[in-house]
């Protein structure tokens, strides 16, 4: 596994003004550890994550299974080994009021979920857009293993990813990082 995935905390920043979605991941010391650029006008999402902005070393691949985005499933692969790490599947109807995703293992079995913190705040966010920051949790079984929190900033999209509560390493960091990118990409299309 690439050294970019060893941290328990990351800061994802989405470039505010760009024709393509650009995402940068920083470690707790502020060092750039990953970079991704979303391709424009793709019928089916295919996001590549690199170790830096030179895009010389690919470390992660996120691929949509279909063109339809309503309940899309995104396979997450390690780019160096081509290993299927797992899948993130959006729960279509449920996500209209409150974002909810299934976390699946490589065999396609649901092992957890990614969800917005509360129904009330989720509904307010849909009305007030960027004035109420988003907060997501990832749980494996009944245990919360990650917190993905958007700090208040009406001018720039940032997402803090915190895996420190996952002391038993139940969630593969690569899957959690893919979740952060998908949330930033979906938020980018909605705003």
BAFI-3210 file (N, C-alpha, C; in Angstrom, 3 decimals, decimal comma, padded with zeros to 6 digits):
// residues 191
n [1|2|3|4|5|6|7|8|9|10|11|12|13|14|15|16|17|18|19|20|21|22|23|24|25|26|27|28|29|30|31|32|33|34|35|36|37|38|39|40|41|42|43|44|45|46|47|48|49|50|51|52|53|54|55|56|57|58|59|60|61|62|63|64|65|66|67|68|69|70|71|72|73|74|75|76|77|78|79|80|81|82|83|84|85|86|87|88|89|90|91|92|93|94|95|96|97|98|99|100|101|102|103|104|105|106|107|108|109|110|111|112|113|114|115|116|117|118|119|120|121|122|123|124|125|126|127|128|129|130|131|132|133|134|135|136|137|138|139|140|141|142|143|144|145|146|147|148|149|150|151|152|153|154|155|156|157|158|159|160|161|162|163|164|165|166|167|168|169|170|171|172|173|174|175|176|177|178|179|180|181|182|183|184|185|186|187|188|189|190|191]
n.u [000,841|000,483|002,369|000,860|-001,489|-001,278|-001,946|-003,927|-005,505|-006,719|-006,833|-008,996|-009,063|-011,004|-010,469|-011,543|-012,166|-012,213|-012,177|-012,248|-012,875|-010,673|-008,852|-007,127|-005,216|-004,093|-001,705|-001,579|000,486|000,343|001,383|001,200|-000,262|-001,793|-003,394|-006,042|-007,811|-010,796|-012,272|-013,771|-017,041|-017,452|-019,161|-019,409|-018,344|-014,906|-012,488|-009,211|-006,576|-003,605|-000,174|000,946|000,905|002,170|001,170|002,349|002,444|-000,047|-002,346|-004,863|-008,062|-011,309|-014,257|-017,318|-020,027|-022,097|-023,783|-025,961|-026,624|-028,236|-028,575|-025,929|-023,110|-019,796|-016,780|-013,789|-010,397|-007,057|-004,507|-001,902|-001,808|-004,087|-006,066|-009,332|-010,796|-013,174|-016,606|-018,565|-021,838|-024,448|-027,447|-030,169|-033,107|-033,254|-031,150|-032,085|-033,192|-031,409|-028,036|-026,974|-024,969|-023,973|-021,392|-019,402|-017,781|-015,047|-016,357|-018,891|-020,660|-022,601|-020,973|-020,982|-021,873|-022,157|-023,084|-025,034|-024,945|-027,446|-030,989|-032,549|-030,630|-029,595|-031,761|-032,042|-029,612|-030,043|-031,715|-030,324|-027,870|-024,442|-024,201|-024,520|-022,347|-021,419|-021,543|-020,377|-020,544|-018,802|-019,656|-018,810|-020,443|-021,852|-020,154|-018,748|-016,293|-015,080|-014,968|-016,169|-015,872|-017,039|-015,553|-016,795|-016,911|-017,805|-016,685|-014,902|-014,592|-013,871|-012,856|-012,533|-011,034|-011,218|-009,858|-009,104|-010,562|-010,846|-009,514|-009,076|-008,584|-010,754|-011,863|-010,681|-008,343|-008,123|-010,648|-012,109|-010,939|-011,681|-014,410|-014,450|-013,610|-015,707|-017,875|-017,075|-017,059|-019,743|-020,974|-019,844|-021,123|-023,717|-023,659]
n.v [-001,174|002,242|004,953|007,247|006,574|006,176|007,903|009,144|011,324|013,731|016,554|017,594|019,599|021,304|022,775|026,050|027,685|026,350|024,658|021,948|019,555|019,768|018,135|018,206|016,480|016,780|015,975|015,707|017,519|019,418|018,763|018,054|015,086|013,660|013,989|014,844|015,015|015,732|014,575|016,425|016,287|013,507|010,554|008,390|008,265|008,356|008,504|009,434|009,148|010,622|010,528|013,035|016,391|016,147|013,973|011,574|009,158|006,974|006,248|005,497|004,448|005,375|004,215|004,577|002,322|002,580|004,827|006,231|008,256|008,237|006,102|005,336|003,102|002,951|001,611|001,006|000,967|-000,151|001,457|000,612|-002,146|-003,065|-004,103|-004,745|-002,819|-002,193|-001,030|001,896|002,755|004,744|005,505|005,917|007,051|007,575|009,368|011,764|013,325|013,067|012,468|009,207|006,356|003,053|000,987|-001,330|-004,524|-006,159|-008,436|-007,593|-007,365|-005,622|-003,806|-001,612|001,892|005,192|008,306|011,326|013,556|014,356|014,215|016,579|018,718|018,051|018,536|021,297|022,113|021,666|023,730|026,053|025,869|026,417|027,479|025,952|023,752|020,467|017,246|014,039|010,580|007,490|004,215|000,951|-001,924|-001,473|000,438|003,665|004,659|006,674|010,220|012,693|015,897|019,087|022,128|025,416|027,475|029,594|030,138|028,254|024,779|022,485|019,496|017,727|014,741|012,254|009,498|008,570|007,388|004,796|002,442|-000,281|-000,632|-001,160|000,019|000,400|002,783|003,744|003,382|005,122|007,560|007,651|007,958|010,577|012,041|011,457|012,636|015,330|015,704|015,219|017,242|019,379|019,243|019,770|022,350]
n.w [000,000|-000,752|000,700|001,105|002,282|005,025|007,071|009,838|009,733|007,370|005,153|002,772|-000,052|-002,348|-005,426|-005,961|-008,268|-011,246|-014,379|-014,320|-011,753|-009,130|-006,676|-003,656|-001,272|002,013|004,531|008,202|008,763|006,826|004,353|000,884|-000,128|-001,895|-005,114|-007,277|-010,337|-011,767|-014,692|-017,337|-018,768|-018,798|-019,434|-017,768|-014,524|-013,750|-011,747|-011,065|-008,762|-007,689|-006,512|-006,382|-007,837|-010,293|-011,505|-012,049|-010,666|-010,188|-007,619|-006,732|-007,910|-008,847|-009,973|-011,648|-011,919|-013,682|-015,987|-015,019|-012,237|-009,990|-008,038|-007,914|-008,063|-006,976|-007,735|-005,971|-006,510|-005,933|-007,478|-007,941|-007,572|-008,745|-007,199|-006,068|-003,730|-002,494|-002,553|-002,975|-002,594|-003,523|-001,834|-003,474|-003,272|-000,490|-000,242|-001,129|000,868|002,979|002,735|002,083|001,978|001,025|002,264|000,794|000,841|-001,012|-002,020|-002,458|-000,356|002,032|004,459|005,990|006,482|005,095|006,118|006,408|009,211|010,629|010,065|010,226|010,040|007,551|005,838|006,222|005,120|002,424|001,835|002,611|001,447|001,320|003,875|006,111|007,298|006,118|007,697|007,993|008,873|008,948|009,357|010,430|010,729|013,829|014,781|014,697|012,515|011,154|010,644|008,633|008,037|007,211|007,489|008,387|005,674|003,386|000,911|-000,073|-000,681|001,725|003,360|006,266|007,064|009,367|010,720|013,135|015,199|014,435|015,679|015,364|012,712|010,875|008,638|005,429|004,628|002,028|000,959|002,573|001,831|-000,845|-000,432|000,597|-001,680|-003,462|-002,093|-002,201|-004,972|-005,656|-004,155|-005,491|-007,965|-007,161|-006,166]
ca.u [000,000|001,250|002,549|-000,147|-002,660|-000,927|-002,332|-005,246|-006,258|-006,419|-007,652|-009,254|-009,458|-011,424|-010,143|-012,787|-012,433|-011,515|-013,087|-012,305|-012,764|-009,334|-008,877|-005,809|-005,236|-002,951|-001,533|-001,709|001,536|000,115|002,069|000,358|000,012|-002,533|-003,995|-006,962|-008,449|-011,985|-012,378|-015,027|-017,903|-017,367|-020,479|-019,322|-017,278|-013,656|-011,625|-007,865|-005,901|-002,159|000,625|001,212|000,342|002,791|000,327|003,250|002,155|-001,447|-002,432|-006,231|-009,016|-012,717|-014,998|-018,759|-020,441|-023,061|-023,910|-026,996|-026,010|-029,220|-028,119|-024,700|-022,120|-018,443|-015,761|-012,540|-009,293|-005,684|-003,943|-000,611|-002,004|-005,370|-006,905|-010,631|-010,806|-014,563|-017,527|-019,423|-023,083|-025,371|-028,831|-030,892|-034,247|-032,909|-030,188|-032,737|-033,387|-030,188|-027,100|-026,649|-024,243|-023,567|-019,983|-019,377|-016,469|-014,776|-017,314|-020,177|-021,505|-022,657|-020,279|-021,133|-022,587|-021,687|-024,345|-025,035|-025,135|-028,828|-032,004|-032,931|-029,564|-029,491|-032,828|-031,682|-028,515|-030,587|-032,336|-029,382|-026,641|-023,132|-024,161|-024,467|-021,358|-021,815|-020,816|-020,695|-019,881|-018,730|-019,711|-018,654|-021,313|-022,433|-019,088|-018,319|-014,859|-014,533|-015,760|-015,841|-016,504|-016,762|-015,510|-017,553|-016,191|-018,719|-015,970|-014,081|-014,997|-012,843|-013,409|-011,580|-011,262|-010,618|-009,968|-008,412|-011,382|-010,800|-008,323|-008,901|-008,420|-011,866|-012,100|-009,506|-008,196|-008,342|-012,094|-012,511|-010,474|-012,572|-015,676|-014,250|-013,583|-017,059|-018,691|-016,653|-017,471|-021,207|-021,249|-019,440|-022,171|-024,948|-023,565]
ca.v [000,000|003,480|005,686|008,311|006,065|005,793|008,930|009,000|012,547|014,388|017,701|017,628|020,919|021,334|024,060|026,799|028,116|025,501|023,998|020,565|019,415|019,415|017,821|018,025|015,915|017,170|015,222|016,597|018,543|020,342|018,318|017,459|013,655|013,120|014,964|014,254|015,949|015,122|014,873|017,050|015,678|012,041|009,938|007,524|008,780|007,598|009,449|008,924|009,855|010,531|010,842|014,481|017,122|015,775|012,882|010,519|007,893|006,775|005,449|005,079|004,603|005,328|004,060|004,339|001,126|002,930|006,246|006,785|008,650|008,282|005,160|004,840|002,355|003,324|000,644|001,632|000,053|000,280|001,615|-000,078|-003,605|-003,305|-004,804|-004,141|-002,570|-002,176|-000,229|002,865|002,776|005,773|005,071|006,897|007,764|008,056|010,463|013,023|014,098|012,966|011,620|007,912|005,464|001,755|000,624|-002,749|-005,157|-006,592|-009,468|-006,952|-007,422|-004,377|-003,919|-000,375|002,977|006,576|009,025|012,677|013,509|014,373|014,500|017,985|019,554|017,725|019,254|022,718|022,310|021,704|025,048|027,146|025,541|026,357|028,157|024,943|022,756|019,063|016,340|012,652|009,526|006,173|003,168|-000,445|-002,533|-000,451|001,317|004,776|004,516|007,865|011,440|013,552|017,134|020,286|023,341|026,520|028,336|029,755|030,435|027,141|023,485|021,713|018,384|017,103|013,310|011,802|008,056|008,243|006,541|003,434|001,858|-001,672|-000,600|-001,837|000,679|000,634|004,234|004,037|003,468|006,364|008,676|007,652|008,532|012,023|012,580|011,379|013,665|016,634|015,754|015,343|018,584|020,287|019,245|020,314|023,784]
ca.w [000,000|-000,878|001,963|001,231|002,997|006,395|008,048|010,456|009,429|006,095|004,776|001,333|-000,543|-003,749|-006,026|-006,104|-009,638|-012,210|-015,300|-013,882|-010,299|-008,662|-005,262|-003,042|000,071|002,827|005,776|009,365|008,767|005,718|003,133|-000,144|-000,230|-003,036|-006,010|-008,237|-011,258|-012,355|-016,114|-017,741|-019,774|-018,791|-019,291|-016,595|-013,650|-013,659|-011,029|-010,794|-007,667|-007,873|-005,323|-006,382|-008,975|-011,570|-011,981|-012,535|-009,997|-009,843|-006,394|-006,455|-009,010|-008,445|-011,226|-011,576|-012,655|-014,723|-016,328|-014,153|-010,972|-008,919|-007,011|-008,522|-007,287|-007,374|-007,326|-005,564|-006,805|-005,700|-008,822|-008,102|-007,595|-009,405|-006,227|-005,770|-002,290|-002,055|-003,366|-002,303|-003,368|-003,043|-001,653|-004,280|-002,691|000,854|-000,347|-001,501|002,092|003,789|002,000|002,669|001,080|001,553|002,117|000,471|000,763|-002,385|-002,436|-002,706|000,837|002,802|005,745|006,740|005,820|005,124|006,241|006,949|010,657|011,118|009,052|010,310|009,462|006,123|005,132|006,247|004,169|001,065|001,672|002,855|000,713|001,970|005,156|007,175|006,856|006,160|008,573|007,680|009,627|008,324|010,379|010,036|011,730|014,704|015,272|013,851|012,285|010,498|010,670|007,502|008,489|006,424|008,319|007,787|004,747|002,254|-000,320|-000,526|-000,144|002,407|004,108|007,184|007,194|010,613|010,901|014,384|016,072|013,887|016,305|014,904|011,251|010,223|007,356|004,602|004,404|000,610|000,781|003,234|000,998|-002,007|000,029|000,661|-003,043|-004,018|-001,459|-002,753|-006,378|-005,668|-003,658|-006,559|-008,992|-006,607|-005,854]
c.u [000,890|001,280|001,544|-001,320|-002,398|-001,439|-003,719|-006,112|-005,762|-007,283|-007,766|-009,679|-009,824|-011,146|-011,437|-013,108|-011,562|-012,548|-013,262|-012,222|-011,357|-009,376|-007,458|-005,999|-003,954|-002,909|-001,645|-000,649|001,398|000,824|001,070|000,724|-000,740|-003,177|-004,915|-007,577|-009,589|-012,078|-013,755|-015,735|-017,724|-018,771|-020,520|-018,113|-016,094|-012,626|-010,296|-007,221|-004,413|-001,430|000,997|000,680|001,023|001,991|001,156|002,909|000,697|-001,519|-003,827|-007,110|-010,420|-013,530|-016,471|-019,088|-021,376|-023,078|-024,900|-026,412|-026,956|-028,869|-026,830|-023,834|-020,753|-017,459|-014,467|-011,434|-007,961|-005,007|-002,639|-000,772|-003,246|-006,321|-008,201|-010,761|-012,222|-015,372|-018,295|-020,664|-024,051|-026,775|-029,732|-031,991|-033,934|-032,022|-030,820|-032,909|-032,129|-029,257|-026,802|-026,025|-024,013|-022,077|-019,954|-017,949|-016,226|-015,736|-018,709|-021,135|-021,444|-022,001|-020,447|-021,903|-021,874|-022,950|-024,132|-025,472|-026,578|-029,781|-032,370|-031,896|-029,410|-030,548|-032,559|-030,576|-029,033|-031,240|-031,311|-028,006|-025,407|-023,081|-024,183|-023,514|-021,875|-020,949|-021,306|-019,950|-019,838|-018,749|-019,494|-019,388|-021,956|-021,418|-018,738|-016,801|-014,238|-015,528|-015,266|-016,610|-016,066|-016,716|-016,275|-016,624|-017,072|-018,009|-015,186|-014,599|-013,778|-013,543|-012,301|-011,963|-010,502|-010,914|-009,405|-009,236|-011,411|-009,547|-008,058|-008,741|-009,493|-012,140|-010,779|-009,447|-008,486|-009,830|-012,640|-012,113|-011,331|-013,925|-015,573|-014,273|-014,982|-017,978|-018,349|-017,110|-018,979|-021,608|-020,920|-020,485|-023,452|-024,879|-023,273]
c.v [001,244|004,245|006,825|007,878|005,731|006,757|008,665|010,239|013,151|015,640|017,670|019,043|020,789|022,724|024,781|027,146|027,297|024,872|022,528|020,547|018,973|019,267|017,589|017,506|016,287|016,308|016,191|017,695|019,543|019,970|017,710|015,986|012,989|014,251|014,230|015,346|015,214|015,533|015,442|016,179|014,167|011,498|009,061|007,964|007,818|008,554|008,768|009,800|009,568|010,909|012,321|015,101|016,821|014,663|011,737|009,161|007,850|005,869|004,888|005,350|004,464|005,316|003,798|003,106|001,460|004,430|006,928|007,044|008,545|007,352|004,524|004,073|002,687|002,294|001,388|000,593|000,669|000,312|000,849|-001,588|-004,025|-004,106|-004,027|-004,036|-002,657|-001,266|000,712|003,016|003,766|005,189|006,144|007,668|008,337|009,290|011,786|013,921|014,159|012,013|010,342|007,035|004,136|001,592|-000,886|-003,270|-005,634|-007,662|-008,892|-006,988|-006,090|-004,617|-002,674|000,661|004,306|007,413|010,418|012,629|013,495|014,764|015,979|018,912|019,298|018,477|020,759|023,027|022,426|023,054|026,175|026,910|025,552|027,013|027,199|023,853|021,327|018,284|014,929|011,737|008,281|005,168|001,818|-001,222|-001,418|000,603|002,406|004,719|005,738|009,013|012,313|014,851|018,307|021,486|024,474|027,391|028,488|029,966|029,261|025,857|022,789|020,616|017,780|015,634|012,822|010,317|007,620|007,362|005,083|002,721|000,411|-001,782|-001,403|-001,272|000,884|002,127|004,610|004,184|004,750|007,594|008,788|008,255|010,062|012,666|012,549|012,425|015,047|016,776|015,935|016,736|019,611|020,370|019,878|021,810|024,622]
c.w [000,000|000,448|002,150|002,097|004,463|007,458|008,628|010,218|008,115|005,982|003,259|000,981|-002,017|-004,296|-006,375|-007,552|-010,589|-013,124|-014,942|-012,356|-009,928|-007,160|-004,771|-001,625|000,781|004,085|006,957|009,445|007,624|004,434|002,159|-000,282|-001,378|-003,820|-006,970|-009,091|-011,936|-013,817|-016,428|-018,776|-019,895|-018,597|-018,038|-015,786|-013,576|-013,066|-010,722|-009,726|-007,793|-006,589|-005,247|-007,665|-010,312|-012,256|-012,570|-011,924|-009,560|-008,615|-006,128|-007,671|-008,441|-009,731|-010,970|-012,402|-013,812|-014,959|-015,386|-012,765|-009,781|-007,758|-007,478|-007,525|-007,855|-006,830|-007,039|-005,726|-006,433|-007,069|-009,013|-008,215|-008,372|-008,509|-006,022|-004,254|-001,725|-002,955|-002,458|-003,180|-002,733|-002,933|-002,249|-003,582|-001,313|000,786|-000,770|-000,272|002,940|003,054|002,773|001,593|001,795|001,315|001,930|000,442|-000,676|-002,912|-002,698|-001,535|001,575|004,160|006,598|005,959|006,018|005,135|006,807|008,404|011,135|009,998|009,043|009,686|007,964|005,323|005,118|005,246|002,740|000,783|001,727|002,239|001,612|003,356|006,351|006,703|007,009|007,135|008,285|008,636|008,756|009,459|009,714|011,123|012,536|015,140|014,255|013,743|011,607|010,598|009,520|007,708|007,628|007,360|007,621|006,948|003,507|000,912|-000,889|000,107|000,438|003,186|004,957|007,331|008,418|010,802|012,259|015,322|015,615|014,393|015,865|013,393|010,520|008,829|006,638|004,285|002,952|000,308|001,414|002,434|-000,254|-001,641|000,092|-000,713|-003,649|-003,399|-002,019|-004,200|-006,478|-005,210|-004,745|-007,654|-008,477|-006,364|-007,074]
res [x|x|x|x|x|x|x|x|x|x|x|x|x|x|x|x|x|x|x|x|x|x|x|x|x|x|x|x|x|x|x|x|x|x|x|x|x|x|x|x|x|x|x|x|x|x|x|x|x|x|x|x|x|x|x|x|x|x|x|x|x|x|x|x|x|x|x|x|x|x|x|x|x|x|x|x|x|x|x|x|x|x|x|x|x|x|x|x|x|x|x|x|x|x|x|x|x|x|x|x|x|x|x|x|x|x|x|x|x|x|x|x|x|x|x|x|x|x|x|x|x|x|x|x|x|x|x|x|x|x|x|x|x|x|x|x|x|x|x|x|x|x|x|x|x|x|x|x|x|x|x|x|x|x|x|x|x|x|x|x|x|x|x|x|x|x|x|x|x|x|x|x|x|x|x|x|x|x|x|x|x|x|x|x|x|x|x|x|x|x|x]
***
